[in-house]
Amino acid sequence: MEEKWGTDSVEVLNIAAGGYNEDAWLSSIDVIAGYTPVDIILMESVVNDRGIYRTQEWDAKRVAETSDVLLNILMRLPGEPSVMSVELFTVSSKEKDDAKTACPGRVQFVNDPVLDFEQCYYCEFMWMPQTWRDAARKKNSVARVSYRDAVWPVQSHPPNNLCQYWHGRWHPEVRTHSLVASTVVFHFSIVLEKQQELLALNQDENSVISLPNIELPDNVCLEPNTSMHTMQGNPFDPMDLLNDGSSCWIFRSDSKDKYGWICEFGMDGTTFGLNEEQTESSRELLMGRNPDDYLTLQQEIQLGNDGKLIVTRLRSWDSRMAKADVWLSTKTGENVFEGDPVWTIDSHSKYTTSSGNVSIAVPWFTNVREHAFKATTGLSWEDVAARKETSIIFNIKLKTNTSQSSKEDSEHGIDKFKLLGITTC
């Protein structure tokens, strides 16, 4: 777009985050709101909506419901931006085993005569996410740019050269990104060509659609009191953690510039992500010391009157992914609530996906308003409502020996947890 119309006319802000579906964006909607006002928001989440054959009914329901809420909120952001849903599809390309995992017994393929009749494998449900979102898109008057309809318009009749239009498997590679970008630019060109006719529709009462009112789900904070999120490709650490070997929690990237606060701890005492000097320092710290402090990340946060606490973490089929305990405390370490509640969050996905170790961002939510403050803390919900100083400490501790890896190998197994965001309101 900047190439076609010039940087003086167009500024493109890419805030895409790998592994984010509608649920994850809802839990971090304040990140998007922070960039407003903008003219247009392009949203694409098909590759993280697809799922597998046996979960498609659940996936269809989730996509329909969460898309309805997300699209509605996006349309209401400051400046009332236009919203366009960019719709794709996915295939398994040349990987038959990938397709067999996605839809056992239902694998299909086409032969490409240009590529020596090479077989391109797919499952029919890989075409469906756009259809699952259609009702929500129409209800909220959201435009659609469909790469799927341009390439594969009829589900039962994919083109023979399907894999020339999709390079990669679950996630597309750079050539497909270029083709999709060209489709988006073509859409904008048509809109500009027809702009007078389209603007005239604005004067027609029958063509103007009123946005339906919705009830915000629990995992949404439009005006957060605390908002700390990692951004793909951005090495800035909102917590400014020390990386000196004093803790297993390190702000780093573990895949394709996907940053997060990561604790990856081996049963042999190894902390991954440290250099040789820091590793030696961490081993010395652990000798003769309660490892709880080493395995715990602490961050000062502000509670909000709604009592919402949203923790976004990476969830993956990776055998290293483990559980973590979360609690809120005073600066002296006392749990702030009566009954000392501690919540356990799992980061391991129960189901194998068609690409094996696929990872997505998943929010976890609780409403701490249900709990009463201890009298000894000097805190009260009245103070929170009055926006008085209510700083508390957010604690998250890796639970060792809770991953599949560490349970199967007590000497060399690994436990890992990747925190992506904290939001309160």
C-alpha positions in Angstrom: 0.0 0.0 0.0 2.8 2.4 0.9 4.5 1.3 -2.4 1.4 2.0 -4.5 0.2 5.3 -2.9 3.3 6.6 -1.1 4.2 7.0 2.5 2.8 10.5 2.5 -0.7 9.1 1.8 -0.5 5.8 3.7 1.0 4.6 6.9 0.8 0.9 7.7 1.2 -0.2 11.3 1.8 -3.9 11.7 0.8 -5.1 15.2 0.3 -8.7 14.2 1.1 -11.3 16.8 1.8 -14.9 16.0 -0.6 -17.4 17.5 -3.3 -14.8 18.3 -6.9 -15.7 17.6 -10.1 -13.7 18.6 -9.9 -14.7 22.2 -6.3 -13.5 22.6 -7.0 -10.2 20.8 -10.1 -9.6 23.0 -7.9 -10.0 26.1 -5.5 -7.4 24.8 -7.9 -5.1 23.0 -6.3 -2.2 24.9 -3.2 -2.7 22.7 -5.2 -2.1 19.6 -7.0 0.9 21.2 -3.7 2.4 22.0 -3.0 3.0 18.3 -6.3 4.7 17.6 -7.6 6.8 16.0 -6.8 5.0 12.7 -8.8 4.9 9.4 -8.9 1.2 8.7 -8.2 -2.0 10.7 -7.3 -5.2 8.8 -8.0 -8.4 10.8 -6.9 -11.9 9.9 -7.0 -14.9 12.2 -8.0 -17.8 9.9 -4.7 -19.7 10.4 -5.3 -19.7 14.2 -9.0 -20.6 13.9 -8.7 -23.7 11.8 -8.3 -26.4 14.5 -8.7 -30.0 13.4 -11.5 -32.1 12.1 -12.7 -33.6 15.4 -12.9 -30.1 17.0 -14.5 -28.2 14.1 -18.0 -27.9 15.6 -16.5 -26.4 18.8 -14.2 -24.2 16.6 -17.1 -23.0 14.5 -19.1 -21.9 17.6 -16.1 -20.2 19.2 -15.1 -18.3 16.0 -18.7 -17.2 15.4 -19.2 -15.9 19.0 -15.8 -14.3 19.6 -15.7 -12.7 16.1 -19.1 -11.1 16.8 -17.7 -9.4 19.9 -14.3 -8.5 18.5 -15.6 -7.0 15.3 -18.2 -5.0 17.2 -15.6 -3.6 19.6 -13.2 -2.8 16.8 -16.0 -0.8 15.0 -16.6 1.2 18.1 -12.9 2.2 18.8 -12.0 5.9 19.0 -12.3 7.4 15.5 -14.8 4.7 14.5 -12.4 3.0 12.0 -13.5 0.9 9.1 -12.8 -2.8 9.7 -12.0 -5.3 7.1 -11.8 -9.0 7.7 -9.0 -10.6 5.6 -10.1 -14.2 4.9 -7.7 -17.0 4.0 -7.7 -20.8 3.9 -5.0 -23.4 4.8 -3.8 -26.6 3.2 -1.2 -29.3 4.1 0.7 -28.8 0.9 2.9 -31.9 0.1 2.7 -33.2 3.7 0.3 -36.1 3.6 0.9 -37.0 7.3 0.0 -33.4 8.2 -3.4 -33.8 6.5 -3.9 -37.3 8.0 -3.5 -35.9 11.5 -5.9 -33.0 10.7 -8.7 -35.1 9.2 -7.9 -38.9 9.5 -9.8 -40.8 6.8 -10.9 -37.7 5.1 -7.7 -36.5 3.3 -8.1 -35.2 -0.2 -5.7 -33.9 -2.8 -5.4 -32.3 -6.2 -2.7 -32.9 -8.8 -0.9 -29.9 -10.3 0.0 -30.5 -14.0 2.4 -27.6 -13.9 4.4 -29.3 -11.1 4.6 -32.7 -12.7 1.2 -33.7 -11.1 2.6 -33.2 -7.6 -0.1 -34.0 -5.0 -1.4 -31.1 -2.8 -3.1 -32.4 0.3 -5.9 -30.7 2.2 -9.0 -31.3 4.3 -12.3 -29.7 3.3 -12.8 -28.1 6.7 -9.6 -26.0 6.1 -11.8 -23.9 3.8 -14.4 -23.2 6.5 -13.2 -20.4 9.0 -14.4 -17.6 6.7 -17.9 -19.2 6.6 -17.9 -19.5 10.4 -17.3 -15.7 10.6 -19.8 -14.6 7.9 -22.8 -14.0 10.2 -20.8 -11.9 12.7 -19.2 -9.9 9.8 -22.6 -9.1 8.3 -24.2 -8.3 11.6 -21.5 -5.8 12.4 -21.3 -4.3 8.9 -17.7 -5.4 8.4 -16.2 -5.6 4.9 -14.4 -8.7 3.7 -11.3 -9.2 1.6 -11.3 -12.8 0.7 -8.2 -14.5 -0.7 -10.1 -17.8 -0.2 -12.8 -16.7 -2.6 -10.2 -15.4 -5.1 -8.3 -18.8 -5.2 -10.7 -21.5 -4.0 -14.3 -20.1 -4.2 -16.1 -23.5 -4.2 -15.3 -25.8 -1.3 -15.8 -29.0 -3.3 -13.8 -27.8 -6.3 -10.3 -26.6 -5.3 -8.1 -25.6 -8.3 -5.5 -28.1 -9.5 -2.8 -25.6 -8.8 -4.0 -25.0 -5.2 -0.5 -25.3 -3.7 0.9 -22.6 -6.0 -1.4 -20.2 -4.0 -0.4 -21.5 -0.6 3.2 -22.0 0.3 3.6 -23.6 3.7 1.3 -25.7 5.9 -0.7 -24.3 8.8 1.0 -20.9 8.5 1.8 -19.5 5.1 5.3 -18.5 4.0 6.5 -15.3 2.5 5.2 -15.9 -1.1 1.7 -16.4 0.1 2.0 -13.3 2.2 2.8 -11.4 -1.0 -0.2 -12.8 -2.8 -2.5 -12.0 0.1 -1.1 -8.4 0.2 -1.8 -8.0 -3.5 -5.4 -9.1 -3.0 -5.8 -6.5 -0.3 -4.4 -3.8 -2.4 -6.7 -4.8 -5.3 -9.6 -4.5 -3.0 -8.6 -1.0 -2.0 -8.2 -0.1 -5.6 -11.7 -1.2 -6.4 -13.1 0.8 -3.4 -11.3 3.9 -4.6 -12.6 3.4 -8.1 -16.2 3.1 -6.8 -15.9 5.6 -4.0 -18.6 8.0 -5.3 -21.2 5.3 -5.6 -20.2 3.9 -2.1 -20.3 7.4 -0.5 -23.8 7.9 -2.0 -25.0 4.8 -0.1 -24.2 6.8 3.1 -27.1 9.1 2.2 -29.5 6.2 1.9 -31.1 5.3 5.2 -31.8 1.8 4.1 -28.1 1.2 3.5 -27.0 2.4 6.9 -26.7 -0.3 9.5 -26.7 0.4 13.3 -24.2 -1.5 15.3 -25.9 -3.9 17.7 -25.2 -3.4 21.4 -23.2 -6.2 23.0 -22.3 -7.2 26.5 -18.5 -7.2 27.1 -17.2 -10.6 27.9 -15.3 -11.2 31.1 -11.9 -11.3 29.5 -12.1 -7.7 28.0 -10.7 -4.6 29.6 -11.3 -1.5 27.5 -9.9 0.9 30.1 -7.2 -1.2 31.9 -5.5 -0.2 35.1 -2.5 -2.4 34.3 -1.6 -3.4 30.8 1.6 -5.2 30.1 1.9 -7.1 26.8 4.7 -8.5 24.7 4.7 -7.6 21.0 6.1 -9.8 18.2 9.3 -8.4 16.8 9.6 -5.9 19.6 12.5 -6.5 22.0 11.2 -3.9 24.5 10.5 -5.4 27.9 7.5 -3.6 29.6 8.7 -5.1 33.0 12.3 -4.3 32.5 13.4 -7.6 34.1 17.0 -8.2 35.1 18.7 -10.9 33.2 21.5 -11.7 35.6 20.8 -15.3 36.5 19.0 -14.4 39.7 15.7 -15.8 38.3 14.6 -18.4 35.8 12.3 -15.8 34.3 13.9 -14.1 31.3 12.4 -11.7 28.7 13.4 -13.3 25.4 12.4 -14.6 22.1 12.1 -18.4 21.6 10.7 -18.5 18.0 10.6 -16.0 15.1 10.9 -12.9 17.3 8.0 -13.9 19.5 9.0 -12.4 22.8 7.7 -13.3 26.2 8.6 -13.7 29.9 9.9 -17.3 29.9 10.9 -19.6 32.6 12.4 -22.8 31.1 13.9 -24.9 33.9 15.5 -28.3 33.6 15.3 -31.1 36.2 19.1 -31.0 36.4 19.0 -27.3 37.5 19.7 -25.8 34.0 17.9 -22.5 33.2 17.6 -22.0 29.4 18.2 -18.6 27.9 21.2 -17.8 30.1 24.8 -17.5 29.0 27.6 -19.5 30.5 28.4 -17.0 33.2 24.8 -16.4 34.2 24.2 -20.2 34.3 27.0 -20.6 36.8 25.6 -17.8 38.9 22.1 -19.3 38.9 23.4 -22.7 40.0 25.2 -21.0 42.9 22.0 -19.2 43.9 20.1 -22.5 43.9 22.5 -24.4 46.1 21.2 -24.6 49.6 18.3 -22.2 48.9 14.6 -22.4 48.6 14.0 -22.5 44.8 10.6 -20.8 45.1 12.1 -17.3 44.9 14.2 -18.4 41.8 11.1 -19.8 40.1 8.8 -16.8 40.9 8.3 -13.7 38.8 7.0 -10.6 40.7 5.6 -7.5 39.1 3.8 -4.5 40.7 0.3 -3.9 39.3 -2.8 -1.8 40.0 -6.1 -3.5 40.6 -9.2 -2.1 38.9 -12.8 -1.7 40.2 -14.1 -4.5 38.0 -11.8 -6.9 39.7 -10.7 -8.5 36.4 -7.3 -10.2 36.2 -6.4 -11.5 32.8 -3.2 -13.5 32.3 -2.3 -14.4 28.7 0.1 -17.2 28.2 1.4 -19.4 25.3 -0.4 -22.7 25.1 1.2 -25.5 23.1 1.3 -29.2 22.5 5.1 -29.0 23.3 5.9 -31.6 25.9 7.9 -29.0 27.9 4.9 -26.8 28.6 4.1 -26.8 32.3 1.8 -25.3 34.9 2.3 -22.1 37.0 0.8 -20.8 40.2 -0.5 -17.2 40.3 -1.4 -15.2 43.4 -1.5 -11.5 44.5 0.5 -10.3 47.5 1.7 -7.2 49.4 5.2 -6.0 49.0 6.1 -8.0 52.2 4.9 -11.2 50.6 1.5 -11.6 52.4 -1.3 -12.9 50.2 -3.7 -9.9 50.0 -6.9 -11.9 50.1 -8.6 -13.9 52.9 -8.1 -17.6 52.4 -4.8 -17.1 50.6 -6.1 -18.0 47.1 -3.6 -19.3 44.5 -4.7 -20.1 41.0 -3.0 -22.8 38.8 -2.7 -22.1 35.1 -1.8 -24.8 32.6 0.1 -24.0 29.4 0.0 -27.5 27.8 -2.6 -28.1 25.1 -4.5 -31.4 25.4 -4.8 -32.0 21.7 -2.4 -32.7 18.9 -2.9 -30.3 16.0 -2.3 -31.1 12.3 1.1 -29.4 12.5 2.2 -31.1 15.7 3.7 -28.4 18.0 1.4 -25.5 17.2 1.3 -22.7 19.7 -1.3 -20.0 20.3 -1.8 -17.2 22.8 -4.6 -18.1 25.3 -6.0 -15.7 28.0 -6.8 -17.0 31.5 -9.3 -14.9 33.5 -10.5 -14.6 37.1 -12.5 -12.0 39.0 -10.7 -11.2 42.2 -13.6 -9.0 43.3 -15.1 -12.2 44.7 -12.4 -12.1 47.4 -12.2 -9.9 50.5 -8.9 -8.2 51.4 -7.2 -9.2 54.6 -7.6 -6.5 57.3 -3.8 -6.5 57.8 -3.2 -5.3 54.2 -5.0 -2.0 54.8 -6.6 -2.4 51.4 -10.3 -2.3 50.5 -12.5 -2.4 47.4 -13.8 1.1 48.4 -10.3 2.4 47.9 -10.0 0.6 44.6 -13.3 2.2 43.4 -12.0 5.6 44.5 -8.8 5.0 42.5 -6.7 5.4 45.6 -3.2 3.9 45.6 -3.8 0.2 45.5 -0.5 -1.2 44.2 0.0 -4.9 44.8 2.4 -7.6 43.6 1.5 -10.0 40.9 3.3 -13.4 41.5 3.7 -16.2 39.0 5.7 -19.3 39.9 6.7 -22.2 37.6 5.5 -25.5 39.0 8.3 -28.0 38.4 7.6 -31.6 37.4 4.2 -30.7 35.8 5.2 -31.0 32.1 5.0 -34.2 30.1 8.8 -33.9 29.6 9.7 -33.7 33.3 7.3 -36.4 34.3 8.8 -38.8 31.7 12.4 -37.9 32.5 13.1 -37.0 36.1 16.8 -36.2 35.4 16.8 -34.3 32.1 13.2 -33.3 31.6 12.2 -29.7 31.2 9.4 -27.5 32.5 8.5 -24.3 30.6 6.0 -21.5 30.9 5.8 -18.4 28.6 3.9 -15.4 29.9 2.6 -13.0 27.2 0.6 -10.4 29.1 -1.1 -9.1 32.3 -4.2 -6.9 32.3 -6.4 -5.6 35.1 -9.4 -3.4 35.2 
